[in-house]
Amino acid sequence: MISFRRATMILLCTAATTLAASCGGDSGSPSAADLTSTPAAKTSQTADRRLPEGTYSTGELTRQELIAAGVAGKLTVAQAEAALELDGIDEVATFTIKIQANRLTQFYDYDHSNDQGVGYIAIYQVIDDDTLTATEACCGTTRFEYTFDNDKLQLQIAGDPQEICHGDVGCNMGVIVFESAPFTRID
């Protein structure tokens, strides 16, 4: 069984990337130093943009709401159900994102703490008023479309999940996580 962390890593590895990074080895994977440096080609105005720091949560979502989120993200009902089954979500899930110092940390809590942990940690960079990229050290960069309005953050993976996931059931869970937004600021 693939864990949620592994499924998220697969999603980030296979997502439409803005950098030619690869998983594993030294052939293009960014190092920790690469993730914290600002590319010289970026203007300071763009490089200095940040999302408001804090902790954001979806609140508790039922299995049916998660399936609906997957369908909204262009998954089939069968693909969404398979992703929930693979991750062992029987009843409910809550997703939380902590934003601090250009870092996104995504947490999950399934079935009232029967399974909880960190989904992924990535360094993000705001590209423009509605696009950001998130780079995980192991797996490259994923492009997100985002909106922020009245303490509500919405993140959606840019691109078609059918093309991004290439039929990988584990990858579809990442689509469900971000389609389950909005994430509402809780601190």
C-alpha positions as CSV (number, residue, x, y, z in Angstrom):
1,M,0.0,0.0,0.0
2,I,1.4,3.4,-0.9
3,S,1.3,5.9,1.9
4,F,-0.2,9.4,1.4
5,R,3.4,10.9,1.7
6,R,4.6,8.6,-1.1
7,A,1.5,9.3,-3.2
8,T,2.1,13.1,-2.7
9,M,5.7,12.6,-3.7
10,I,4.6,10.7,-6.8
11,L,2.2,13.5,-7.7
12,L,4.9,16.1,-7.3
13,C,7.4,14.0,-9.3
14,T,5.0,13.5,-12.2
15,A,3.3,16.9,-12.2
16,A,3.9,19.4,-15.0
17,T,7.1,20.9,-13.9
18,T,8.6,24.3,-14.5
19,L,12.1,23.0,-13.8
20,A,13.7,20.0,-15.4
21,A,14.2,18.3,-12.0
22,S,14.1,14.6,-11.5
23,C,13.5,12.3,-8.6
24,G,16.5,10.8,-6.9
25,G,20.2,11.0,-7.8
26,D,22.1,14.2,-8.5
27,S,20.8,14.7,-12.0
28,G,18.8,17.9,-11.5
29,S,17.2,17.4,-8.1
30,P,17.5,20.7,-6.2
31,S,19.5,20.6,-3.0
32,A,18.3,22.2,0.2
33,A,20.6,25.2,-0.7
34,D,18.9,25.4,-4.1
35,L,15.5,25.6,-2.5
36,T,16.3,28.5,-0.3
37,S,18.1,30.7,-2.8
38,T,16.3,33.2,-5.1
39,P,17.1,32.9,-8.8
40,A,19.0,35.9,-10.1
41,A,16.7,36.2,-13.1
42,K,13.7,37.0,-10.9
43,T,12.9,40.6,-10.1
44,S,13.0,41.4,-6.4
45,Q,9.4,42.4,-6.6
46,T,8.3,38.9,-7.7
47,A,10.9,37.1,-5.5
48,D,9.7,39.0,-2.4
49,R,6.0,38.1,-2.8
50,R,4.7,35.8,-0.2
51,L,1.4,34.3,0.9
52,P,0.2,35.5,4.3
53,E,1.9,33.3,6.9
54,G,-0.3,31.2,9.1
55,T,-2.0,27.8,9.4
56,Y,-5.0,27.1,7.1
57,S,-7.3,24.1,7.3
58,T,-10.1,22.5,5.3
59,G,-12.0,21.5,8.4
60,E,-13.4,18.0,8.6
61,L,-14.5,16.6,5.2
62,T,-16.6,13.5,4.8
63,R,-15.7,10.7,2.4
64,Q,-18.5,11.9,0.0
65,E,-17.1,15.5,0.1
66,L,-13.7,14.1,-0.7
67,I,-15.0,12.2,-3.7
68,A,-16.8,15.3,-4.9
69,A,-13.6,17.3,-4.5
70,G,-11.8,14.7,-6.7
71,V,-14.6,14.9,-9.3
72,A,-14.2,18.7,-9.3
73,G,-10.5,18.1,-9.9
74,K,-11.4,16.1,-13.1
75,L,-11.0,12.7,-11.6
76,T,-13.7,10.1,-12.1
77,V,-15.7,8.9,-9.1
78,A,-13.9,5.5,-9.4
79,Q,-10.5,7.2,-9.3
80,A,-11.4,9.3,-6.3
81,E,-12.8,6.3,-4.5
82,A,-9.7,4.3,-5.3
83,A,-7.4,7.1,-3.9
84,L,-9.4,7.2,-0.6
85,E,-9.3,3.4,-0.4
86,L,-5.5,3.4,-1.0
87,D,-5.0,5.9,1.8
88,G,-7.3,4.1,4.1
89,I,-9.8,7.0,4.6
90,D,-13.0,5.4,5.9
91,E,-15.0,8.3,7.1
92,V,-13.4,11.8,7.3
93,A,-10.2,13.7,6.6
94,T,-8.9,17.1,7.5
95,F,-6.1,18.8,5.6
96,T,-4.0,21.6,7.0
97,I,-1.3,23.8,5.4
98,K,1.2,25.8,7.4
99,I,2.8,28.7,5.5
100,Q,6.0,30.1,7.0
101,A,9.1,31.7,5.5
102,N,8.3,30.6,1.9
103,R,7.6,27.0,3.0
104,L,4.4,25.1,2.6
105,T,3.9,22.1,5.0
106,Q,0.8,20.0,4.3
107,F,-0.6,17.8,7.1
108,Y,-3.4,15.3,7.1
109,D,-5.6,13.7,9.7
110,Y,-7.7,10.7,8.7
111,D,-10.7,9.3,10.6
112,H,-10.2,11.3,13.8
113,S,-6.5,10.8,14.3
114,N,-6.3,7.1,13.4
115,D,-3.8,8.2,10.8
116,Q,-2.1,11.5,10.7
117,G,1.2,13.0,9.5
118,V,2.9,15.3,7.1
119,G,1.9,15.0,3.4
120,Y,4.8,17.0,2.1
121,I,7.1,20.0,2.7
122,A,7.9,22.3,-0.2
123,I,9.5,25.7,-0.8
124,Y,7.1,27.9,-2.7
125,Q,7.6,30.9,-4.9
126,V,4.8,33.3,-6.0
127,I,5.1,33.7,-9.8
128,D,2.3,36.2,-10.3
129,D,-1.1,37.3,-8.8
130,D,-2.6,33.8,-9.3
131,T,0.3,31.3,-9.8
132,L,2.9,29.8,-7.5
133,T,5.3,27.0,-7.7
134,A,6.1,24.5,-4.9
135,T,9.4,22.6,-5.0
136,E,9.9,19.5,-2.9
137,A,13.6,18.6,-2.6
138,C,13.1,15.0,-3.8
139,C,10.7,15.6,-6.6
140,G,10.8,18.8,-8.5
141,T,8.3,21.6,-8.9
142,T,4.5,21.7,-9.2
143,R,2.6,24.7,-10.5
144,F,-0.5,25.8,-8.6
145,E,-3.1,28.3,-9.3
146,Y,-4.1,30.1,-6.1
147,T,-6.5,32.7,-4.7
148,F,-6.5,34.3,-1.3
149,D,-9.6,36.1,-0.1
150,N,-10.7,37.0,3.4
151,D,-8.4,34.5,5.1
152,K,-9.4,31.7,2.7
153,L,-6.6,30.2,0.6
154,Q,-7.5,28.1,-2.5
155,L,-4.8,26.0,-4.2
156,Q,-5.4,24.0,-7.3
157,I,-2.8,22.0,-9.2
158,A,-2.4,23.6,-12.6
159,G,-3.0,21.0,-15.3
160,D,-5.1,18.0,-16.1
161,P,-4.7,15.3,-13.4
162,Q,-5.2,12.6,-16.1
163,E,-2.0,13.8,-17.7
164,I,-0.2,14.6,-14.5
165,C,-0.9,11.3,-12.7
166,H,-0.7,8.9,-15.7
167,G,-3.3,6.6,-14.1
168,D,-1.4,6.3,-10.8
169,V,-4.1,5.9,-8.1
170,G,-1.8,7.2,-5.4
171,C,-1.2,10.4,-7.2
172,N,-4.9,11.2,-7.3
173,M,-5.0,11.8,-3.5
174,G,-2.9,14.9,-4.0
175,V,-5.5,16.2,-6.5
176,I,-8.2,15.5,-3.9
177,V,-6.3,17.4,-1.1
178,F,-6.0,20.6,-3.1
179,E,-9.5,20.4,-4.6
180,S,-10.9,20.1,-1.1
181,A,-10.1,23.7,-0.5
182,P,-10.7,26.4,0.5
183,F,-8.3,26.3,3.4
184,T,-9.5,28.7,6.0
185,R,-6.9,30.5,8.3
186,I,-7.1,29.1,11.8
187,D,-4.2,31.0,13.3
